[in-house]
C-alpha cells in the first residue's frame, strides 16, 4: 500500500512508472482471480486504490503547476 505523502514526494515521471507497474499487477491479479488461483483477493482492491492514489496525486501536481498561488 502506497501512502499519498510518499507519492507527493515523488516526481510525476516516477509516479507514472509506479502507476504502470500497478496496472500490470492489477491485470495479473485479475487473471489469477479468473483462473481461481488467487491466494489474497484483497490485493485486487489494494491495487485499485493505489492506482487511484497515483492518479489523484498526478492531478494535484498538474493543477498546482497550472495555477500557482491562488490563495
PAZAPA-4460 file (N, C-alpha, C; in steps of 0.05 Angstrom, whole numbers, plus 32768, in hexadecimal, padded with zeros to 4 digits):
% residues 71
    n_x    n_y    n_z   ca_x   ca_y   ca_z    c_x    c_y    c_z   seq   type   mol
   8011   7FE8   8000   8000   8000   8000   8012   8019   8000     1      X     A
   800C   802B   7FEE   801B   8043   7FEB   800D   805A   7FFA     2      X     A
   801C   8069   8009   8010   8080   8016   8011   8098   8004     3      X     A
   7FFD   80A9   8006   7FFC   80C1   7FF5   8013   80D4   7FFA     4      X     A
   801D   80D5   8012   8034   80E7   8018   804D   80DD   800A     5      X     A
   8050   80C3   8008   8067   80B7   7FF9   8065   80BF   7FDC     6      X     A
   804D   80BE   7FD1   8049   80C5   7FB5   804E   80E3   7FB0     7      X     A
   8046   80F4   7FC3   804A   8110   7FBF   8067   8118   7FBF     8      X     A
   8078   8108   7FCC   8095   810D   7FCC   80A3   8103   7FB3     9      X     A
   8095   80F5   7FA2   80A0   80EA   7F89   809A   80FE   7F72    10      X     A
   80AA   80FB   7F5C   80A5   810B   7F44   808E   80FE   7F35    11      X     A
   8083   810D   7F22   806C   8103   7F12   8075   80EA   7F02    12      X     A
   808D   80EB   7EF7   8097   80D4   7EE8   809A   80BB   7EF9    13      X     A
   80A3   80BF   7F11   80A5   80A8   7F24   808A   809C   7F2A    14      X     A
   8077   80AE   7F2E   805B   80A5   7F34   8050   8096   7F1D    15      X     A
   8055   80A0   7F04   804A   8093   7EEC   8056   8077   7EE9    16      X     A
   8070   8074   7EF0   807D   805A   7EEF   8070   8047   7F04    17      X     A
   806B   8052   7F1B   805E   8042   7F31   8041   803A   7F28    18      X     A
   8034   804D   7F1B   8018   8048   7F11   8018   8032   7EFC    19      X     A
   802B   8032   7EEA   802D   801D   7ED6   8032   8002   7EE3    20      X     A
   8043   8001   7EF7   8048   7FE7   7F05   802F   7FDE   7F14    21      X     A
   8021   7FF0   7F20   8008   7FE9   7F2E   7FF3   7FDE   7F1B    22      X     A
   7FF1   7FEA   7F03   7FDD   7FE1   7EF0   7FE4   7FC5   7EE6    23      X     A
   7FFE   7FBF   7EE2   8006   7FA4   7EDB   8000   7F90   7EF1    24      X     A
   8005   7F99   7F0A   7FFF   7F88   7F21   7FE1   7F82   7F23    25      X     A
   7FD1   7F96   7F1E   7FB4   7F93   7F1F   7FAB   7F7F   7F0A    26      X     A
   7FB6   7F82   7EF2   7FAF   7F6F   7EDC   7FB6   7F53   7EE4    27      X     A
   7FCE   7F4E   7EEF   7FD6   7F34   7EF7   7FC4   7F29   7F0D    28      X     A
   7FBC   7F3A   7F20   7FAB   7F31   7F36   7F8F   7F29   7F2C    29      X     A
   7F85   7F39   7F19   7F6B   7F32   7F0E   7F6C   7F18   7EFE    30      X     A
   7F82   7F14   7EF0   7F86   7EFB   7EE1   7F86   7EE3   7EF3    31      X     A
   7F95   7EE6   7F0A   7F96   7ED0   7F1D   7F7B   7ECC   7F2A    32      X     A
   7F6C   7EE1   7F2F   7F51   7EDE   7F3B   7F3E   7ECF   7F28    33      X     A
   7F40   7ED5   7F0F   7F2E   7EC7   7EFB   7F35   7EAA   7EFA    34      X     A
   7F4F   7EA4   7EFD   7F58   7E88   7EFB   7F53   7E7A   7F16    35      X     A
   7F4C   7E89   7F2B   7F46   7E7D   7F45   7F60   7E76   7F54    36      X     A
   7F76   7E83   7F4E   7F8F   7E7D   7F5B   7F98   7E93   7F6E    37      X     A
   7F88   7EA7   7F73   7F91   7EBD   7F83   7F8F   7EB6   7FA1    38      X     A
   7FA5   7EBB   7FAF   7FA6   7EB5   7FCC   7F9D   7ECC   7FDD    39      X     A
   7FA2   7EE4   7FD4   7F9B   7EFC   7FE4   7F8A   7F0F   7FD3    40      X     A
   7F6F   7F0A   7FD2   7F5E   7F1A   7FC2   7F5D   7F38   7FC9    41      X     A
   7F64   7F3E   7FE2   7F63   7F5B   7FEA   7F79   7F6B   7FDB    42      X     A
   7F8C   7F5E   7FCF   7FA1   7F6C   7FC1   7F96   7F7B   7FA9    43      X     A
   7F80   7F70   7F9D   7F73   7F7E   7F86   7F69   7F99   7F8F    44      X     A
   7F5B   7F9A   7FA5   7F50   7FB3   7FAF   7F67   7FC6   7FB7    45      X     A
   7F7C   7FBC   7FC3   7F93   7FCD   7FCA   7FA0   7FD9   7FB1    46      X     A
   7FA3   7FC9   7F9C   7FAF   7FD3   7F83   7F9D   7FE9   7F77    47      X     A
   7F83   7FE5   7F77   7F71   7FF9   7F6C   7F73   8013   7F7B    48      X     A
   7F75   8011   7F95   7F76   802A   7FA6   7F91   8037   7FA2    49      X     A
   7FA7   8028   7F9F   7FC1   8034   7F9A   7FC2   8042   7F7F    50      X     A
   7FB5   8036   7F6B   7FB3   8043   7F51   7FA4   805E   7F53    51      X     A
   7F8E   805D   7F62   7F7F   8076   7F66   7F8F   808B   7F74    52      X     A
   7F9F   8083   7F88   7FB0   8096   7F97   7FC4   80A2   7F83    53      X     A
   7FD0   8092   7F73   7FE4   809C   7F5F   7FD7   80B0   7F4D    54      X     A
   7FC0   80AA   7F42   7FB2   80BC   7F30   7FAB   80D6   7F3E    55      X     A
   7FA3   80D4   7F57   7F9B   80EC   7F66   7FB3   80FE   7F6A    56      X     A
   7FC9   80F3   7F71   7FE1   8104   7F76   7FEB   8110   7F5C    57      X     A
   7FEA   8101   7F46   7FF2   810C   7F2C   7FE0   8124   7F25    58      X     A
   7FC6   8121   7F2A   7FB3   8137   7F25   7FB9   814F   7F36    59      X     A
   7FBE   814A   7F50   7FC5   8160   7F62   7FDE   816F   7F58    60      X     A
   7FF2   8160   7F50   800A   816D   7F47   8006   817D   7F2D    61      X     A
   7FF5   8172   7F1B   7FF0   8181   7F02   7FDF   819A   7F08    62      X     A
   7FCC   8198   7F1B   7FBD   81B0   7F22   7FCE   81C5   7F30    63      X     A
   7FE0   81BC   7F40   7FF2   81CF   7F4E   8004   81DD   7F3B    64      X     A
   800D   81D0   7F26   8020   81DD   7F13   8011   81F0   7F00    65      X     A
   7FF7   81EB   7EFC   7FE8   81FC   7EEA   7FE1   8216   7EF7    66      X     A
   7FD9   8216   7F10   7FD0   822E   7F1D   7FDF   8232   7F38    67      X     A
   7FF7   823D   7F37   8006   8241   7F50   7FFB   8257   7F61    68      X     A
   7FFA   8252   7F7B   7FF4   8266   7F90   7FD8   8273   7F8C    69      X     A
   7FC3   8263   7F8D   7FA8   826E   7F8D   7F9D   826E   7FA9    70      X     A
   7FAC   8277   7FBC   7FA2   8277   7FD7   7F9C   8292   7FE1    71      X     A
***
